[in-house]
Amino acid sequence: MQRRKLLISGELVEDVNALYERADWNWACDHGLTLTHGWRPESGFIPYRWRGYDEGLLLYILGLGSPTHPLPPEAYSAYTASYEWRNIYGRELLYSGPLFTHQLSHMWIDFRGIRDEFMRDHGSDYFQNSRHATYVQQEYAIRNPMNFVGYGEHCWGFTASDGPGWIKKTIDGEEMEYFDYIARGAPFGPDDGTVSPWVVVASLPFAPEIVIPTVRTFAQMNLGMTHLYGFKPSFNQTYAMEDSDTGWWVSPYHFGIDQGPVVLMIENYRTGLLWNIARRCQPIVTGLRRAGFTGGWL
């Protein structure tokens, strides 16, 4: 593979391909089968591992496809061993609560029609699974079991997000607990009335028929859609604030980790650009095949 140098912040660094070849995925497993969440020079490996369905799916595909230090197939089996298949609101799906976990791997890989052993056994694929997860979130908001303000057919989107803070407030005689940044999810929580418009937009490829009307509703809610960075990342209509332009809590920030999925998933919906590029990426194709994926464009 040809080596190139890139100029970044005034320094020459090796290109992405060279860095990818250097990554030692087996070292990152720290003598186990599953990948750790990371390593810190001050304290060593983080005591958590990528297990069960989440955005770690992409990590295993990259690790399995490495041309120099590939993960063994057993690592992928260990990752999927704790998958939770559930029936929620009449939909059969691989469960993960926060909606972003059903999106991040999909920003790069087109999972339509390709299946690993788990999905073959359940007659589905990861794209269809994300579609089900999107509908589950909408249905949860429609049912609104905790009676939060605003929830409904066109107001949903529960994920890792900023929140009003670690606060308890009494509303109409009932004590309510609110959270700061936490991985909110549906339908099993945690939930404190906080909704994230960005995660709805990032679901566009999966269910445009419910995403687009919801985005139109958000557009009428003074959430900054037409500003430079678009929608504020989260809001909470149950958490009243007298000094807010809306009368309720809206995050004052923007987060780059939210902006990326919005941009990339809109483009995948429009043209499939990222998906088409990844289809031509040999390490990704190799990783998918080593993970047992077959069918479709593979």
ROMARSE-909776 format. One line per field, with one value per residue (C-alpha): residue number from 1; x, y, z. Coordinates in Angstrom, 3 decimals. Layout:
BEGIN
pos	(NUM, ...) .
x	(X, ...) .
y	(Y, ...) .
z	(Z, ...) .
end
This chain:
BEGIN
pos	(1, 2, 3, 4, 5, 6, 7, 8, 9, 10, 11, 12, 13, 14, 15, 16, 17, 18, 19, 20, 21, 22, 23, 24, 25, 26, 27, 28, 29, 30, 31, 32, 33, 34, 35, 36, 37, 38, 39, 40, 41, 42, 43, 44, 45, 46, 47, 48, 49, 50, 51, 52, 53, 54, 55, 56, 57, 58, 59, 60, 61, 62, 63, 64, 65, 66, 67, 68, 69, 70, 71, 72, 73, 74, 75, 76, 77, 78, 79, 80, 81, 82, 83, 84, 85, 86, 87, 88, 89, 90, 91, 92, 93, 94, 95, 96, 97, 98, 99, 100, 101, 102, 103, 104, 105, 106, 107, 108, 109, 110, 111, 112, 113, 114, 115, 116, 117, 118, 119, 120, 121, 122, 123, 124, 125, 126, 127, 128, 129, 130, 131, 132, 133, 134, 135, 136, 137, 138, 139, 140, 141, 142, 143, 144, 145, 146, 147, 148, 149, 150, 151, 152, 153, 154, 155, 156, 157, 158, 159, 160, 161, 162, 163, 164, 165, 166, 167, 168, 169, 170, 171, 172, 173, 174, 175, 176, 177, 178, 179, 180, 181, 182, 183, 184, 185, 186, 187, 188, 189, 190, 191, 192, 193, 194, 195, 196, 197, 198, 199, 200, 201, 202, 203, 204, 205, 206, 207, 208, 209, 210, 211, 212, 213, 214, 215, 216, 217, 218, 219, 220, 221, 222, 223, 224, 225, 226, 227, 228, 229, 230, 231, 232, 233, 234, 235, 236, 237, 238, 239, 240, 241, 242, 243, 244, 245, 246, 247, 248, 249, 250, 251, 252, 253, 254, 255, 256, 257, 258, 259, 260, 261, 262, 263, 264, 265, 266, 267, 268, 269, 270, 271, 272, 273, 274, 275, 276, 277, 278, 279, 280, 281, 282, 283, 284, 285, 286, 287, 288, 289, 290, 291, 292, 293, 294, 295, 296, 297, 298) .
x	(0.000, 1.398, 2.381, 1.484, 1.907, -0.785, -0.237, -2.315, -1.887, 1.511, 2.850, 3.385, 1.602, 1.046, -2.198, -5.248, -4.340, -0.921, -2.397, -5.003, -2.273, -0.450, -3.500, -2.999, -6.539, -5.507, -3.577, -6.785, -8.503, -6.211, -5.956, -9.687, -11.881, -13.755, -12.350, -11.855, -13.307, -9.834, -6.505, -5.193, -1.466, -2.108, -4.152, -4.039, -7.039, -10.536, -12.428, -15.314, -15.689, -17.610, -20.186, -23.793, -25.323, -24.144, -21.930, -19.078, -20.295, -18.159, -15.084, -15.269, -15.695, -12.636, -10.687, -11.599, -10.619, -7.176, -4.457, -1.803, -3.307, -6.798, -9.104, -9.984, -13.546, -14.090, -13.951, -17.055, -18.847, -18.019, -19.346, -22.689, -23.060, -24.965, -27.324, -30.903, -33.663, -36.991, -40.577, -41.442, -44.820, -45.264, -41.910, -39.188, -35.766, -32.259, -32.601, -30.477, -32.148, -30.370, -31.200, -27.651, -26.476, -28.666, -27.043, -23.293, -22.112, -24.675, -23.120, -20.357, -21.707, -24.778, -26.310, -29.307, -29.675, -26.455, -26.700, -24.453, -25.390, -27.486, -29.561, -29.958, -31.326, -33.858, -34.833, -33.741, -30.754, -29.218, -30.814, -34.289, -33.474, -32.679, -35.940, -37.796, -35.864, -36.878, -40.552, -40.240, -39.047, -41.986, -44.452, -42.961, -43.514, -47.090, -47.826, -45.899, -46.091, -44.490, -46.700, -43.935, -44.960, -44.823, -44.256, -46.228, -46.291, -44.097, -42.042, -39.631, -35.905, -34.200, -30.461, -27.228, -27.665, -27.304, -30.038, -31.313, -28.977, -28.920, -31.957, -35.162, -38.214, -41.764, -44.328, -48.063, -47.236, -45.053, -41.274, -39.503, -35.852, -33.811, -30.415, -27.435, -25.538, -26.687, -27.572, -31.343, -33.287, -36.699, -38.783, -36.899, -35.199, -33.628, -36.025, -36.625, -38.593, -35.539, -35.804, -32.951, -33.847, -30.472, -31.003, -34.314, -32.640, -29.931, -32.666, -33.691, -32.481, -34.368, -37.843, -38.201, -41.988, -41.960, -38.703, -39.625, -42.958, -41.193, -38.454, -41.140, -42.649, -39.258, -38.819, -41.762, -40.421, -37.750, -34.917, -32.509, -33.026, -32.018, -28.961, -25.389, -25.302, -28.984, -31.156, -29.975, -29.109, -31.796, -34.738, -37.158, -40.660, -41.483, -38.656, -40.090, -37.710, -38.988, -35.842, -35.933, -37.194, -39.370, -40.496, -38.748, -35.220, -33.186, -29.534, -27.294, -24.639, -23.882, -21.863, -19.734, -20.501, -24.164, -23.467, -21.539, -24.377, -26.783, -24.601, -23.561, -26.986, -28.661, -26.114, -26.615, -30.351, -29.822, -27.105, -25.680, -22.267, -20.640, -22.150, -20.872, -17.364, -17.325, -18.414, -15.133, -13.041, -11.368, -10.717, -14.419, -15.473, -12.969, -14.165, -17.790, -16.996, -14.875, -17.798, -19.965, -21.942, -23.338, -25.892, -26.874, -24.100, -21.446) .
y	(0.000, 3.364, 5.594, 9.257, 12.193, 14.651, 18.189, 18.669, 21.733, 22.387, 18.875, 15.996, 12.840, 9.450, 9.024, 7.216, 3.957, 3.854, 4.621, 1.896, -0.628, 0.272, -0.235, -3.340, -4.528, -7.549, -5.326, -3.303, -6.463, -6.529, -10.336, -10.800, -11.548, -8.230, -4.764, -2.463, 1.045, 2.547, 3.105, 6.029, 6.651, 7.557, 4.487, 1.927, 0.174, 1.491, -1.231, -1.455, -3.471, -3.269, -6.025, -6.191, -4.226, -0.628, 1.590, -0.835, -2.868, -0.686, -1.222, -4.993, -4.800, -2.544, -4.791, -7.964, -6.337, -5.171, -6.256, -6.348, -7.049, -8.493, -9.556, -13.258, -14.202, -15.257, -11.592, -10.834, -13.847, -12.562, -9.096, -10.477, -13.063, -10.643, -9.312, -8.810, -9.694, -8.323, -7.761, -4.113, -2.682, -5.643, -5.114, -7.761, -6.155, -6.244, -3.879, -0.888, 2.062, 5.224, 5.906, 6.940, 3.344, 2.368, 5.013, 5.475, 2.276, 2.931, 6.286, 4.369, 0.915, 0.092, -2.782, -3.159, -6.780, -8.067, -10.312, -11.904, -15.160, -13.407, -11.490, -14.519, -16.478, -13.701, -13.001, -9.370, -7.118, -4.216, -1.592, -3.017, -3.230, 0.487, 1.206, -0.730, 1.122, 4.456, 3.462, 2.198, 5.636, 7.323, 4.858, 5.413, 9.152, 8.599, 6.410, 8.823, 6.631, 9.284, 12.114, 14.450, 17.696, 17.722, 14.035, 12.695, 11.472, 14.342, 14.947, 12.137, 11.314, 9.852, 9.357, 10.358, 14.088, 17.193, 17.768, 20.322, 19.054, 16.673, 18.261, 17.235, 19.489, 19.174, 19.704, 19.550, 17.822, 15.141, 15.038, 14.859, 13.882, 15.436, 14.501, 16.241, 14.453, 10.824, 8.083, 8.448, 5.668, 4.271, 2.561, 1.529, 4.838, 6.683, 9.453, 12.877, 14.595, 15.542, 15.250, 15.468, 16.776, 15.821, 12.112, 12.279, 13.867, 11.186, 8.531, 9.926, 6.938, 4.465, 6.024, 9.277, 9.032, 9.744, 11.712, 14.485, 15.405, 15.418, 17.716, 20.058, 20.177, 20.961, 23.713, 25.568, 25.369, 28.109, 25.566, 27.342, 25.267, 28.096, 29.147, 28.250, 24.856, 24.040, 22.661, 22.939, 19.378, 18.874, 20.451, 19.668, 21.139, 19.711, 21.671, 25.200, 28.184, 31.739, 33.268, 31.025, 32.338, 29.236, 29.069, 25.722, 24.329, 24.302, 23.283, 26.356, 24.278, 22.465, 19.239, 18.153, 14.509, 15.325, 17.358, 14.572, 12.025, 14.696, 15.652, 12.131, 10.540, 13.281, 12.614, 8.859, 9.428, 11.750, 9.937, 7.030, 8.714, 7.328, 3.893, 3.724, 4.723, 2.105, -0.617, -0.054, -0.115, -3.529, -3.676, -3.031, -5.683, -8.113, -7.283, -7.871, -11.240, -12.334, -11.369, -13.772, -11.250, -12.535, -11.516, -8.195, -6.073, -8.364) .
z	(0.000, -0.997, 1.938, 1.887, 4.231, 5.195, 6.457, 9.600, 11.827, 10.274, 10.921, 8.515, 9.625, 8.072, 6.157, 7.470, 5.722, 7.358, 10.785, 10.265, 9.443, 12.659, 14.905, 17.055, 17.635, 19.686, 22.103, 22.512, 23.773, 26.817, 26.900, 26.419, 23.422, 23.360, 22.722, 25.689, 25.653, 25.522, 27.237, 29.276, 29.804, 33.445, 34.392, 31.575, 30.051, 30.787, 32.743, 30.256, 27.066, 23.829, 24.341, 23.228, 20.380, 20.146, 18.003, 18.673, 15.685, 13.412, 15.592, 15.226, 11.469, 11.224, 13.568, 11.708, 8.409, 9.511, 7.038, 9.774, 13.230, 12.646, 15.425, 15.448, 14.443, 18.071, 19.065, 17.015, 18.486, 21.953, 21.054, 19.840, 22.619, 24.874, 22.179, 23.429, 20.949, 22.154, 21.136, 21.808, 20.789, 18.452, 16.706, 16.868, 17.133, 18.550, 21.492, 22.392, 24.104, 22.888, 19.245, 18.337, 18.841, 15.896, 13.685, 14.128, 12.411, 9.687, 8.824, 7.059, 6.179, 4.121, 6.077, 3.767, 2.736, 4.323, 7.370, 9.948, 11.667, 14.317, 11.800, 9.512, 12.474, 13.138, 9.519, 9.644, 8.980, 10.878, 8.627, 9.170, 12.868, 12.980, 11.216, 13.920, 16.635, 15.112, 15.162, 18.737, 19.801, 18.122, 19.646, 23.095, 22.729, 21.576, 24.593, 26.865, 29.993, 32.219, 30.926, 29.806, 28.114, 24.321, 23.611, 20.683, 17.104, 15.927, 19.069, 19.934, 19.813, 22.900, 22.991, 24.709, 25.168, 27.273, 29.844, 32.377, 35.104, 38.058, 39.659, 41.393, 41.077, 42.330, 39.561, 40.363, 43.640, 42.036, 42.376, 39.011, 38.528, 35.731, 34.340, 32.805, 30.013, 30.006, 27.532, 27.424, 25.733, 24.867, 25.994, 29.140, 29.874, 31.414, 30.484, 31.990, 29.234, 27.160, 23.363, 20.820, 17.350, 15.860, 16.456, 14.609, 11.575, 11.680, 11.353, 7.962, 5.885, 8.073, 8.270, 6.287, 6.437, 10.188, 10.412, 7.965, 9.646, 13.026, 11.744, 10.423, 13.918, 15.459, 12.875, 14.419, 17.986, 18.102, 18.341, 16.002, 12.868, 10.516, 12.551, 11.603, 13.328, 13.037, 15.816, 19.382, 20.416, 23.059, 24.836, 27.641, 27.615, 31.039, 32.648, 32.769, 32.738, 32.984, 31.469, 28.384, 25.035, 24.770, 28.393, 28.881, 28.882, 25.676, 25.613, 25.166, 23.381, 20.156, 20.034, 17.092, 17.813, 17.066, 13.942, 12.183, 12.107, 10.836, 7.871, 6.924, 7.237, 5.213, 2.461, 2.675, 2.323, -0.661, -2.608, -0.588, -0.876, 2.294, 1.746, -1.816, -0.749, 2.035, -0.387, -2.236, 0.951, 1.039, 4.807, 5.484, 2.977, 4.505, 8.011, 7.112, 5.558, 8.526, 10.786, 8.775, 6.730, 3.437, 0.829, -0.690, -2.151, -0.602) .
end
